[in-house]
Every structure is written in C-alpha cells, then in structure tokens.
Amino acid sequence: MNLIEILKDSIRDIPDYPKPGIMFRDITTMLGDAKAFRLAVDALVHPYVGTKMDQIAGIEARGFILGGAMAHQLSAGFIPIRKKGKLPYDKVQIAYSLEYGVDEMEMHRDAVKPGQKVILVDDLIATGGTAEAATKLLQQMGADVVAACFVIDLPELGGRKKIEALGVPVRTLIEYEGH
C-alpha cells in the first residue's frame, strides 16, 4: 500500500455530520493508528527537513496534535492558534467568516517574532476560512509563513487557492471529492 491508501484507510468517514449532506473526514482514527500517524507526520515534514524552521503554528484542535509532532521533528517551537477566549496572556485576534456567521481566533502577541519562518498546520482544508485567518494573523505579526500543511484537501471548496493567494505554498497529503 502507498501513503495515500494507508491514510485513506485510516480515516473514518462520518456521513451527515455536522449537518445533512456533509461527509465528515475524521482523522482521530488515523491518529490512533501508529503507522498511519507516523507516515502522515513524516510526509508533512519531509520537504522541510534540513531547513531551519523557527515555529510550527497549529490551528485548534487537530492542528495542535500534528503541529506538535512536526515541531518536534523539525526542532522548532510551537504556536497554538486558538478560538477566542482560550489564551491567558496578551494576545492578537482576527475575525473570520463561517458559513453561519463570524468567529475569532487568537494567539499570544509574543508567540512569533518578525521574520521568523513558520509552517501553518491543520488536519483539513475545505473553504479555507480558518487557515486564511490564521495565515493573516501570523503575517500581521511579521512571520514569514513558508507553507501551510494539511493532511486532507477538499479541492472543490477552494480553500487551497485562498492560501496560495496570500503567497503561501500549500502542501496536502490526500484529497477527497465533495464535502
């Protein structure tokens, strides 16, 4: 089996979640499969091995798991990007659009220094709203966002194009048609 087959076999599909017509791609089963988890993390970090990365920024919540593992392998720090109201220190925020309204995410103001090289990571990119906001937040603080990495891409929803329009290359491991 190749990487794509191993990852797709390890990801659970949950129909009609969180609402009818949506096929939810649940990576918690991949995380629980030691081989698949290791292969996913190795594949995400592979292009950056030997390159000095200062920080890995993970989007709450699954981006924390992937990002922590990536940071460890790349000897980089880790930046948690969280939902509003979850961080205790001086923070910067950004609002972003959701299908049903507006939400905010934040990070500590001192989490990244201007010019630091950062990789953004999350489990899945769909419409790209969350990843776009996280990228803008990092760039607003002076970070050099060198890549955005995701295990799963839902290309029909156009998220990848939003991130690439910000000048950030996108790396994904597998794609699924539909949403």
Order of alpha helices (4+ residues) and beta strands (2+ residues): alpha-beta-beta-alpha-alpha-beta-alpha-beta-beta-beta-beta-alpha-beta-alpha-beta
